[in-house]
Amino acid sequence: MATVNAGDFIKLLPLVKQSPGSSLNTSYDAAADVLYVSFGAPREADDSELTDEDVIVRYVGSEIIGYTILHASKREQPQEIGS
C-alpha cells in the first residue's frame, strides 16, 4: 500500500464531484465531526490507512474507494477553481 498525501486528495474532491460520469457520495456526521467520502457506491473496505492529516484512506485491494475525514469542520475550505 502506498502512502498518500490526503490533503492533496481532499483539495481534488470538488473537481471529482464536477466530473461528468463520476460518482461521488458524501455524508457528514455532525456529532462526530466526520465527513465520509466514497468513490462510487459506498462499500466495505478490506484495508485502511490513517494519515498524519487525520484522514482515513479506505482501500479494496490497491484501489482507493474513499476517505473518512476526521475533524471535518476544522479544515481549511478548498479554493474555487481559477481563484
C-alpha positions as CSV (number, residue, x, y, z in Angstrom):
1,M,0.0,0.0,0.0
2,A,1.4,3.4,-1.0
3,T,1.5,6.3,1.4
4,V,-0.7,9.2,0.1
5,N,-0.9,12.8,0.9
6,A,-4.5,13.0,1.8
7,G,-4.5,16.8,1.8
8,D,-3.9,16.7,-2.0
9,F,-6.8,14.4,-2.5
10,I,-9.2,16.5,-0.3
11,K,-8.5,19.5,-2.5
12,L,-9.5,17.5,-5.6
13,L,-12.9,16.5,-4.2
14,P,-14.7,19.5,-5.8
15,L,-13.2,18.6,-9.1
16,V,-14.2,15.0,-8.9
17,K,-17.8,15.9,-8.0
18,Q,-18.0,18.1,-11.1
19,S,-16.5,15.5,-13.5
20,P,-19.1,14.0,-15.9
21,G,-19.9,10.4,-15.2
22,S,-18.2,10.4,-11.8
23,S,-19.9,9.0,-8.8
24,L,-19.0,10.7,-5.5
25,N,-21.1,10.0,-2.4
26,T,-20.6,12.0,0.8
27,S,-22.2,12.1,4.2
28,Y,-21.4,14.1,7.3
29,D,-21.8,13.1,10.9
30,A,-22.1,16.3,12.8
31,A,-21.9,14.7,16.3
32,A,-18.6,13.1,15.4
33,D,-17.5,15.9,13.0
34,V,-16.6,13.3,10.4
35,L,-17.0,13.5,6.6
36,Y,-17.4,10.3,4.7
37,V,-16.4,10.3,1.0
38,S,-16.9,7.3,-1.2
39,F,-16.0,6.9,-4.9
40,G,-18.9,5.0,-6.4
41,A,-21.4,3.4,-4.2
42,P,-20.3,3.1,-0.5
43,R,-18.8,-0.3,0.2
44,E,-16.8,-2.0,2.8
45,A,-13.0,-1.6,2.7
46,D,-10.6,-4.5,3.2
47,D,-7.8,-2.2,4.4
48,S,-7.3,1.4,5.5
49,E,-4.6,3.8,6.4
50,L,-4.6,6.7,8.9
51,T,-2.6,9.7,7.5
52,D,-0.8,12.4,9.5
53,E,-3.7,14.7,8.5
54,D,-6.3,12.6,10.4
55,V,-7.8,11.2,7.2
56,I,-8.5,7.5,6.9
57,V,-7.9,6.3,3.3
58,R,-10.1,3.2,2.6
59,Y,-9.0,0.5,0.1
60,V,-10.3,-2.6,-1.6
61,G,-7.1,-4.2,-2.8
62,S,-4.9,-1.4,-4.1
63,E,-7.9,0.7,-5.2
64,I,-8.8,3.8,-3.1
65,I,-12.5,3.6,-2.6
66,G,-13.0,6.6,-0.2
67,Y,-11.9,8.7,2.6
68,T,-13.0,9.3,6.2
69,I,-12.1,12.8,7.1
70,L,-11.9,13.4,10.9
71,H,-12.4,16.9,12.4
72,A,-14.0,17.9,9.1
73,S,-15.4,21.3,10.2
74,K,-12.0,22.4,11.4
75,R,-10.4,22.1,8.0
76,E,-9.5,24.8,5.5
77,Q,-12.0,25.1,2.8
78,P,-10.7,24.3,-0.8
79,Q,-10.2,27.3,-3.1
80,E,-12.5,27.7,-6.1
81,I,-11.1,26.7,-9.4
82,G,-9.4,29.6,-11.0
83,S,-9.0,31.5,-7.7
